[in-house]
């Protein structure tokens, strides 16, 4: 039953609660993955524990009060007058107490006298009627708590450290070791955000497009072939049809996805492999239509990426890229579509691009990748130097090696994040309708900056490098010398840059 029907509330309130809560849980989960990679083996069971994060909010008695609490905050943030239904404000305070006393990532869960805990009218205040004793809180729950704090900081655009300073040993009492752990994680996230901001700001300034400094000419991405790729298409007269072996391979991929991962509603090939501007290493974009929500789509996309990592279409150098779509894909969003069962819907097509219109965005993106890769290279060199030193002669050598390994994990996680962001930006560009001003400026979605940047990154092997890096680490952290060697191998084999 839909929430609006179950609780007799407006659909906008129910959707607002579901959207905000799912995004919060997604942020918490992503933050937990970052910690797990940066601190391998330190917070045992963290990823398992966050699977249950805030799930109680979807059930009674929490759900309805949290729907209204979400609406209260939305109105507050947008300066919209708001009034709770009669008795609901008290219920929100009551279910907040129930929630924090029954979920491990809240200090109140761990207080032996939690039955006596009360909240002010301002549930978010750093000062409450009592100081909660959290000294029995385990390390894994401390980590989930910081993931929760960081998720709120990301949502509200506030300082994680400011919140920690206001609440640690003020609202909640922790012992010295817990305080050390909390601030270690807080400072880790703060430093990570600071580094990411610096990369973004400095990238366009320090990046040089090529060693010669001559930049990219229009012809680099705008070279037009006289025919479609013969490794993908047969030509009879002036008609192109996809080769049966390519169709068979893609049909098998779709069947595997339908059987093992998600129900497939429809599927087809789109993208520049259907154009006369194809390259030998152009991705073959297979779009899968599903009936899942947008939140589930992101999770399924990650599973697809892992399952089909580093897969090329047989007998070609074309990487297979699979895109999961939540719902029906709008055909007008693509210049070319080829159905595996019936053939062309749109295309083949030509496209002409003036590269100079896109260099600013491209420079910024590759500048960030270059900076992050340089930092990763330096950290690997430092790690290898430490590895060669005699342990008996160097005090605390193992701690230094562990610290450097943590930095390597952070570097790799940063690059993988950039890859996912680049991919999602391109996907979103094709998913959303063109605004009137964009129609005038670009005329086609293929000419949108996020897509052209993606194609340039593909041309200069940046995407292959990031994809290979992501495939090496999978869902885990780098913990061993052999895994560091694999990362080093990806860097050495990369061809990106000028």
Secondary structure, 3 states (H helix, E strand, C coil): CCHHHHHCCCHHHHHHHHHHHHHHHHHHHHHHHHHHHHCCCCCCCHHHHHCCCCHHHHCCCHHHHHHHHHHHHHHHHCCCCCCCCCCHHHHHHHHHHHHHHHCCCCHHHHCCCHHHCCCCCCCCCCCCCCCEECCCCCHHHHHHHHHHHHHHHHHHCCCHHHHHHHHECCCEECCHHHHHHHHHHHHHHHHHHHHHHHHHHHHHHHCCCCCCCCCCCCHHHHCCCCCCCCCCEEEECCEEEECHHHHHHHHHHHHHHHHHCCCCCEEEEECHHHECCCCCCCCEEEEEEECCCHHHHHHHHHHHHHHCCCCECCCCCCEEEEEEEECCCCHHHCCCEEECCCEEEECCECCCCCHHHCHHHHHHHHHHHHHHHHHHHHHHHHHHHHHHCCHHHCCCHHHHHHHHHHHHHHHHHHHHHHHHHHHHHHHHHHHCCCCHHHHHHHCCHHHCHHHHHHHHHHHCCHHHHHHHHHHHHCCCCCCCHHHHHHHHHHHHHCCCCC
